[in-house]
Amino acid sequence: MWKKVTILISFLLIMINGCIVVDNVMAPATIENDESLEEPSTVTVIEATEDPYSEARQRLVSEGIIGWGIKNPEVIDVIGRTPRHEFVPLEYLDRAYSNNPLPIGYGQTISQPYIVALMTQELGVEAGDRVLEIGTGSGYQAAVLAEMGVEVYTMEIIGPLAEAAAERLDKLGDDNVHVRHDDGYFGWPEKGPFDGVIVTAAPDHVPQPLLDQLKTGAVLVIPVGPVGGYQELWRITRLDEGQHKAESLGGVRFVPFTRTEVEP
C-alpha cells in the first residue's frame, strides 16, 4: 500500500529534486513528445458510417491499457469506446491506436492512451462530477472524461487548438465539455470548486490556484518537472484546508506548461 504523506500547501511547490519523499507507483516508460515526428497542420474529424478502427482500438485496450495495469473497468470501457482517430492529424491516422503520443501542431501532442487511462483512473471521478482540465490539446482527454458522464471545464492557451477542439467536441456530441482559451495557471475559479483537476502539461511546480480550486477529498493529477528533464506524475488529494496528501505515480515526460500564448 502507498504511504500517505500529509504536507502543508507551503511545501507543495513540488520541484522534482527529492524534497518530498513518497512511494513510487512504477508505470511503463512513457514519452509525451516525440520530436522525431513531423508536425501536422490540422486535425480533421472523419465522417464515416462505420468504424474501421474498432479492432485496432480493442487491441489497444487489451495490450496497452489492461496489459499495462489499468484496473478501473469504467476507464477500460471508455477508452474502448472513445474514437481516438477523430483527435489525431490525418497524416497519423495509421498510428491513431498505437500506444504512443502523436504531434498535433504548435509543439503539442495528443497523449499516449495509457497515460490518458492512468490519469483518468487516478482522478477517481464519476458521472455527474465536475472536472477542470488544463491543456485541452486536441480534446481527447476531455472526450474520455465526457464519455464517463463528467462535466468538463477545459482550458487551452493556444488559440487555434482551443478553437479546433471546441468544434471537434461539438461535432462528436460532447456537449458536457466547455472549452476556454486562456492561461490555465490560475484555473477557472468562477466554475470551481471541482471534483478533480487534471493537468496535461508539466510545470516546474504545482500551481497554487489549482490546489485552491479542489473540493475537500478531490484529486489533482499533474506532471511536474523541468523541460527536457525528469518529470514525475503526482496524485495530490486535498484533505482539508491547507493539508494535502501527495503520491507519486512514476516518471513521465510531457510538453512544458505554457504561460505565454504561442502564435500560429
C-alpha positions in Angstrom: 0.0 0.0 0.0 1.1 3.6 -0.6 2.3 5.5 2.4 0.1 8.5 3.0 2.0 11.7 3.0 0.3 14.8 4.5 2.0 18.1 3.5 1.1 21.7 4.0 0.4 24.0 1.0 3.5 25.9 1.8 5.6 22.8 0.9 3.6 21.9 -2.2 5.7 23.8 -4.7 6.9 20.4 -5.8 10.4 20.6 -7.6 11.5 17.1 -8.6 14.7 17.3 -6.5 14.0 14.8 -3.7 12.5 17.4 -1.4 9.3 15.3 -0.8 9.6 11.6 -0.1 6.7 9.5 -1.3 6.2 5.9 -2.6 6.5 5.4 -6.3 4.0 3.5 -8.3 6.0 2.3 -11.2 4.5 2.7 -14.6 5.8 1.8 -18.1 8.2 4.3 -19.5 6.4 7.0 -21.4 7.3 9.7 -23.8 4.8 12.5 -24.3 6.6 14.4 -27.0 8.3 12.7 -29.9 10.4 15.3 -31.7 11.3 12.9 -34.5 7.8 13.2 -35.9 6.9 16.0 -38.3 4.3 18.4 -37.1 0.9 18.4 -38.7 -1.1 21.4 -39.7 -4.6 20.3 -38.9 -6.7 17.7 -37.2 -9.8 16.7 -39.0 -12.9 14.8 -37.9 -13.6 11.9 -40.3 -17.2 11.4 -41.3 -18.0 7.7 -41.5 -21.0 5.4 -41.1 -18.9 2.5 -39.9 -15.9 2.4 -37.5 -13.0 0.8 -39.3 -10.8 1.3 -36.2 -12.8 -0.9 -33.8 -10.5 -3.8 -34.0 -7.4 -1.6 -33.5 -9.0 0.1 -30.6 -9.9 -3.1 -28.8 -6.3 -4.4 -29.4 -5.0 -1.2 -27.8 -7.3 -1.7 -24.8 -6.2 -5.4 -24.4 -2.5 -4.9 -24.8 -1.8 -1.2 -23.8 -4.5 -0.5 -21.2 -5.4 -3.7 -19.4 -2.0 -5.2 -20.3 -0.2 -2.2 -18.8 -2.1 -2.5 -15.5 -5.2 -0.3 -15.7 -7.8 -1.8 -13.4 -10.8 0.5 -13.4 -13.5 -1.2 -15.5 -15.2 2.1 -16.4 -11.9 3.6 -17.6 -11.2 0.5 -19.6 -14.6 0.6 -21.2 -14.5 4.3 -22.0 -11.1 4.0 -23.7 -12.6 1.2 -25.8 -15.4 3.5 -26.9 -13.7 6.8 -27.5 -12.6 7.3 -31.1 -9.0 8.5 -30.8 -8.7 8.6 -34.6 -11.0 11.6 -34.6 -8.4 13.5 -32.5 -5.2 12.8 -34.5 -4.0 14.6 -37.6 -4.8 12.9 -41.0 -1.1 12.0 -41.6 -1.1 10.0 -38.4 -4.4 8.1 -38.8 -2.5 4.8 -39.2 -1.0 5.3 -35.8 -4.2 6.5 -34.0 -4.3 3.4 -31.8 -0.6 2.9 -31.2 0.2 3.4 -27.6 2.2 6.5 -28.2 1.8 10.3 -28.1 1.4 12.0 -31.5 2.1 15.6 -32.6 -1.0 17.8 -33.1 0.9 21.0 -34.0 2.2 24.1 -32.2 4.7 21.9 -30.3 1.9 19.9 -28.6 0.9 16.3 -28.5 -2.1 14.0 -28.0 -1.1 12.0 -25.0 -0.3 8.3 -25.0 -3.5 6.3 -24.5 -2.1 4.5 -21.4 -1.2 7.9 -19.8 -4.8 9.2 -20.5 -6.2 6.0 -18.9 -3.9 6.2 -15.9 -4.6 9.9 -15.2 -8.3 9.3 -15.6 -8.2 6.3 -13.3 -6.3 8.3 -10.6 -8.7 11.2 -10.7 -11.3 8.9 -9.2 -14.3 10.8 -10.7 -17.7 9.5 -11.7 -20.8 10.6 -13.7 -22.1 14.0 -12.5 -18.7 15.2 -11.2 -17.1 18.4 -12.4 -13.5 18.3 -13.6 -11.1 21.1 -14.6 -8.6 20.2 -17.3 -5.6 22.3 -18.1 -4.3 21.7 -21.6 -7.1 20.8 -23.9 -4.9 19.9 -26.9 -6.9 18.1 -29.4 -9.7 17.4 -26.9 -9.1 13.6 -26.5 -8.7 13.6 -22.7 -11.8 15.8 -22.3 -13.7 13.4 -24.6 -12.7 10.4 -22.4 -14.0 12.2 -19.3 -17.2 13.3 -21.1 -17.9 9.7 -22.1 -17.9 8.9 -18.4 -20.6 11.5 -17.8 -18.3 14.0 -16.2 -18.8 17.8 -16.8 -15.5 19.0 -18.1 -14.2 22.6 -18.0 -11.1 22.6 -20.1 -8.6 25.4 -20.8 -6.1 25.7 -23.7 -3.7 28.6 -24.0 -3.1 28.1 -27.8 -6.0 29.7 -29.6 -6.2 27.6 -32.8 -6.0 24.4 -30.7 -8.8 25.6 -28.4 -11.0 26.6 -31.3 -10.4 23.3 -33.2 -11.0 21.2 -30.1 -14.3 23.0 -29.3 -15.5 22.4 -32.8 -14.5 18.8 -32.8 -16.1 18.0 -29.5 -19.3 19.7 -30.6 -19.4 17.7 -33.8 -18.9 14.5 -31.8 -21.8 15.4 -29.4 -19.7 16.0 -26.3 -21.9 18.8 -25.1 -20.8 18.4 -21.5 -17.4 19.8 -22.3 -16.8 23.6 -22.0 -13.6 24.9 -23.8 -11.9 28.2 -22.8 -9.0 29.8 -24.5 -6.9 31.2 -21.6 -3.8 30.7 -19.4 -4.6 27.7 -17.2 -2.2 28.6 -14.4 -5.0 30.4 -12.5 -7.6 27.8 -13.3 -11.3 28.6 -13.7 -12.3 29.9 -10.2 -15.8 31.0 -11.1 -16.7 27.4 -12.1 -15.0 25.8 -9.0 -14.5 24.1 -6.7 -14.0 21.0 -8.7 -14.3 17.2 -8.0 -11.0 16.8 -9.8 -8.3 18.7 -11.7 -6.1 17.2 -14.4 -3.1 18.9 -16.0 -1.7 17.6 -19.3 1.5 19.7 -19.5 4.4 19.9 -17.0 5.0 23.0 -14.9 8.1 23.1 -12.7 5.9 23.4 -9.6 2.3 22.8 -8.6 0.2 25.9 -9.3 -1.4 27.1 -6.0 -4.6 28.3 -7.7 -5.3 24.7 -8.9 -5.0 23.4 -5.4 -7.3 26.1 -4.1 -10.0 25.0 -6.6 -10.2 21.4 -5.4 -13.1 20.3 -3.2 -12.2 18.6 0.1 -11.4 15.0 -0.9 -10.8 15.9 -4.6 -7.7 15.0 -6.5 -5.2 16.9 -8.7 -3.3 14.8 -11.2 -0.3 16.7 -12.6 3.1 16.0 -14.1 5.9 18.2 -12.5 9.4 18.7 -13.6 11.8 20.7 -15.9 11.6 20.9 -19.6 13.6 18.1 -21.2 14.4 16.6 -17.7 13.0 14.1 -15.4 9.3 14.7 -14.7 7.1 12.9 -12.2 3.4 12.3 -12.2 1.7 13.3 -8.9 -1.7 12.5 -7.4 -2.5 15.2 -4.8 -5.6 14.8 -2.6 -7.0 17.8 -0.7 -7.6 16.5 2.8 -8.6 19.8 4.5 -7.9 23.5 4.4 -4.1 23.7 4.0 -3.5 19.9 4.1 -2.8 17.6 1.2 -1.6 14.1 0.5 0.9 13.7 -2.4 1.6 10.3 -4.1 4.0 9.7 -6.9 2.7 7.7 -9.9 6.1 7.4 -11.5 8.2 9.1 -14.2 6.8 10.6 -17.3 7.7 13.2 -20.0 5.2 15.9 -21.0 5.3 19.0 -23.1 6.0 22.1 -20.9 3.3 24.1 -19.2 3.0 27.2 -21.3 2.3 30.6 -19.7 2.6 32.8 -22.9 0.4 32.1 -25.9 2.1 30.5 -28.9 1.2 32.4 -32.0 0.3 30.2 -35.1 
